[in-house]
Amino acid sequence: TLSLHDALPIYNPRYEEILQKGLICIRCQLRCLASLISLNLDFTNCPKATDKYFSKFLPETRHLRGLKIFIISFASCTNITNLTLRTLKYTLRNFVNLQTLGLRFDHCEKITDEGMLELTKGLRTMKTLKILCFIFSWCLGISEKSSRYIERTFSSLKNLKIFNLNFSSCRQLNDLVFKHLRDGLKI
């Protein structure tokens, strides 16, 4: 588990420089860990974290083809947008053996349905996925459209056994979310 939120106090005037150098260091280390099977990255409360950093960092994980567990948290990273979800879409396609995926984007208010569409397109290629955890609470740009995108994704996730979804306090959601999810799960 790598956690940057405890190592980078918000009041540090060199915060952005430290974050950038930290990600470069992690990228270099990941190249040496091609046989890694579990990766947990926690960027919670990194207010200076932006799409720019992760559009360079996430593709560097592409050689981790043996990865079975991937958990990443951008909780309260208020500058993360749909671009990071688009980058994740392409990154996830490389994890051909992935069985567990945890994505935490709560309080990322700049994420919208467009980003969710990008992400779910990437999920459709993940044939080995058994456990999926989505936390997108307080993502105010997410509406019931996102639940339709997730519904369409379920049909391609044949091995999915556990699904945890949290859209709490996403104010644009309505009761149709449950209908879409029920239809996707064929309950």
N, C-alpha and C positions, 0 to 999 in steps of 0.2 A: 504494500500500500504506500503510495506516495501522496503526501498531503502538503500542499503549499499554503493553505490558509492559516496555519499556526506559525509558519516560518516567516510570513510576510506581514508584519503589523501595518495597518492602514496609515498610520502617522509617519511612516518612514518616507523621507523626501526622495529617496532613491528607489522607491517601490517598483516603478515601471522598469527600470534598468535591472533590478534584481530578478524580477519575473522573467524578463527576456533572457537573461543569462542562465537562469534556472532551467528554462525550457530547452535551451540549446544544449545544456549539460545532460538533461534527461534524454534528449534525442540521440546524443552520442552514445550514451550508455545502453539504450534500447537496441542499437545496432549490434552490440555484443551479446545480446540475450535472445537470439533467434529461437531458442528452444523454450522460451517462456510460455507457460500455460495459463497463468492468471495475472491480470493487470488491473489494479484499482487506482485510479487517478482522482484526487480530490482537490478541486480548485474552488471550493466553497468560499464565498465572501472575498473574492479577489476582484475588487471594484475596477481595477485598471486592466483586467483581462479583457481582451477584445478578439474579435474574429480574426484580425490580422495575425495574432500570435498563433492561434489554433489552426489557421489555414496552412501554416508552415509546419506546425508540430504534428498534427494528426496523420498526415500522409507518411510521415517517417515511421509509423508503426506497421506499414504495409507488409513488411517481411515477417511479421509474427504470425505466420500461417498456422502454427500449432496452438494458438491461443484458444482456450476453451471457456475462460471466464473474463469478461471485460466489463468493468464498472467505472463510470466516469461521472463526476458531479461538477456542475457549473452553478450550483444553487447560489442565488443572490449575486451572481455575476451580471450586473445590470447592463453591461455593454455588449453582451452576447446577443447575436441576432440570428436570422435565418441562415446566414452564410455559414455559421458553424454547423448547423444541421445538414446543410448541403455537403460540407466537407466530410461530416460523419457518414453520410450516405455512401460516398466513394470509399472511405476507409473501411467500413463494415464489410464491403464486398470482398475484401482480401482475407477476412477471417473465416475461412472455409470450414473450420472445425468448431466454431463457436457454439457453445451449448447454453451459456448464461450471459445475458446482457442486461445491465442496469444503467439507466440514463436518468440523471436528476438535473432538471432545469427549473426548479421552483424559483419564483420571483425573477425570472428572466422575462421582463415585461415587453421586450422588443421582439419576441418570438411570436409568429402568427401562423395562420393556417397554411400559408405558402411554405414555411419551413417544415411543418408537419408533413405536408405532401412529399417534400424532398426526402425526409427521413424514412417515411413508410415505403417509398420506392426502393430504398436500400435494404430495408428489412425483408422485402419479398424474395431476395436472393439467398436468404439465410436458411437453408434447408435443414440444418442440424440443430437449430435453436430449440431448447426445451424450456427455458425459464426466461421470461421477459418482464422487467420492471420499468415502468414509465412514471416518472414524477414530473408533472408540469403544472403544479398548483401555482396560482397567482400569475399565470401567464395570460395577461389580459387581452392579448391579441388572438387567442384561440377561441374558435366558435364550434358549433356543431358540425361544421365541414370536416374538422379534424377527426371526429368520430367516424365519419364516412370513410375517410382515408384509412383509418385503423381497421374498420370492418373489411375493406377490400384486401387488406394485408393478411388477415387471418386465414383465408383459403390457401395461401401458399406456405403457411407455417404448420405443416402436417405433424411435426414432432412436438409442438408446443404443449407442455403439461401444466405449467404454472404461469399465470398472467396477472400482474399487479399494475393497476392503473390509478393514478391520482391526478384528477383535474380539479381539485377543490379550489373554490374561489376564482375560477375562470368565469367571469361574469357574463360572457356571451353564450355560455352553454345553456341548453334547455333540456327538456325531457326526451327529445329526439335522440340524444346521446345514447340513452339506455336501449332504445329501439335499434339503433345502428349496431351497437355492440352485441346485443342479443342476436340479431340477424347474422352478424359475422361469426359468432360463436356457435350458431345453429342450436341454441338452447330451446 
